[in-house]
Amino acid sequence: SQWGEENLQALSIQEGEDVTMNCSYKTYTTVVHWYRQDSGRGPALIILIRSNEREKRSGRLRATLDTSSQSSSLSITAAQCEDTAVYFCATDATNTGKLTFGDGTVLTVKP
Amino acid sequence: GGIITQTPKFLIGQEGQKLTLKCQQNFNHDTMYWYRQDSGKGLRLIYYSITENDLQKGDLSEGYDASREKKSSFSLTVTSAQKNEMAVFLCASSISGGSGNTLYFGEGSRLIVV
C-alpha cells in the first residue's frame, strides 16, 4: 500500500501472474489517477477512475475506487516483463489539477 | 501529439549557487507544473501555473522561484542550491487546471550539487 511518508513499496512476481497494488489517500478526491514511470522517464497516465465509478478497466488493467474507505487499487492481469515499472496513485483534493502523489510501488516482473 | 522538453537533462552546480531549469511544451496547454522527485519517493509539487504569467505555490516552494513568461514555457530556479536537494525535477502540463485532466510529464532534469 502507498501513501504519505511511507517508503516506496516493492513487489516482485513471475510473468503471467496477476498483481494488485493498493493506495490509501487522506483527503476527499473526485478522481484517482494511476501513473506508471519507467526507468529514466517521466510518469505517464495509465488509468483514471472517478468517484462515481467503482471499477474501471483498460486492457489488462483494472482500477477500483472505494470512497468510503478512501482507497483505490490497480490490478494487472497476466503481467508481462514490460509491465516492470514504478506505479503511482495520485489524487486531486482541491479539484484544480494539483495532484498529490503517493510514494509508489516498484513492480518487477520476472521472466 | 505533443512533447515536454526539459533542459538541461543534468544540472551540476555548487552549493549556494543559483540554478535554473527550463521546460517547454508544444501541447498548447494552459497549465504547467514543476514537481520534485527524491530517490525512492513520490512526486511533490513545487510550483504550478494556471496560465501565462500566473504562479501558484505548491507544498515545496520554499527555496525556489518560478517564471511563466510564455504559455509554452515554465522555468524553475533553485535560489541557493543545497546538497540535500539533489533530486529529479519533473515538469508537466495539462490542458487546464480542472480535476481529471491528464498530466503529461517531461523526462526530468537531475540536479547534482557538489
Contacts between the chains, C-beta under 8 A, distances in Angstrom:
chain1	res1	chain2	res2	distance
A	2	B	42	7.6
A	7	B	40	6.5
A	8	B	40	4.5
A	8	B	41	6.9
A	30	B	99	5.4
A	30	B	100	7.3
A	31	B	99	5.5
A	31	B	100	4.8
A	33	B	102	7.8
A	33	B	103	7.7
A	35	B	103	7.9
A	40	B	107	7.0
A	40	B	108	7.9
A	41	B	107	5.6
A	41	B	108	7.8
A	42	B	4	7.3
A	42	B	90	5.4
A	42	B	92	7.3
A	42	B	105	3.0
A	42	B	106	5.3
A	42	B	107	5.3
A	42	B	108	5.7
A	43	B	43	7.3
A	43	B	90	7.5
A	43	B	103	7.7
A	43	B	105	5.2
A	44	B	104	8.0
A	44	B	105	7.0
A	45	B	102	4.7
A	45	B	103	7.0
A	48	B	100	6.6
A	48	B	102	7.3
A	50	B	100	6.6
A	88	B	42	5.9
A	88	B	43	7.2
A	90	B	43	7.9
A	92	B	99	4.6
A	92	B	100	7.5
A	95	B	98	7.2
A	95	B	99	4.1
A	96	B	97	5.0
A	96	B	98	7.4
A	96	B	99	7.0
A	97	B	31	5.8
A	97	B	48	7.8
A	97	B	94	5.5
A	97	B	96	7.0
A	97	B	97	4.1
A	97	B	98	5.9
A	97	B	99	6.4
A	97	B	101	5.5
A	97	B	103	7.5
A	98	B	33	7.9
A	98	B	45	6.1
A	98	B	48	6.3
A	98	B	56	8.0
A	98	B	58	7.0
A	98	B	97	7.7
A	99	B	43	7.9
A	99	B	45	7.4
A	99	B	103	6.4
A	100	B	45	7.6
A	101	B	35	7.7
A	101	B	42	3.9
A	101	B	43	4.3
A	101	B	44	7.5
A	102	B	42	5.4
A	103	B	40	7.6
A	103	B	41	5.7
A	103	B	42	4.4
A	104	B	41	7.8
A	104	B	42	5.5
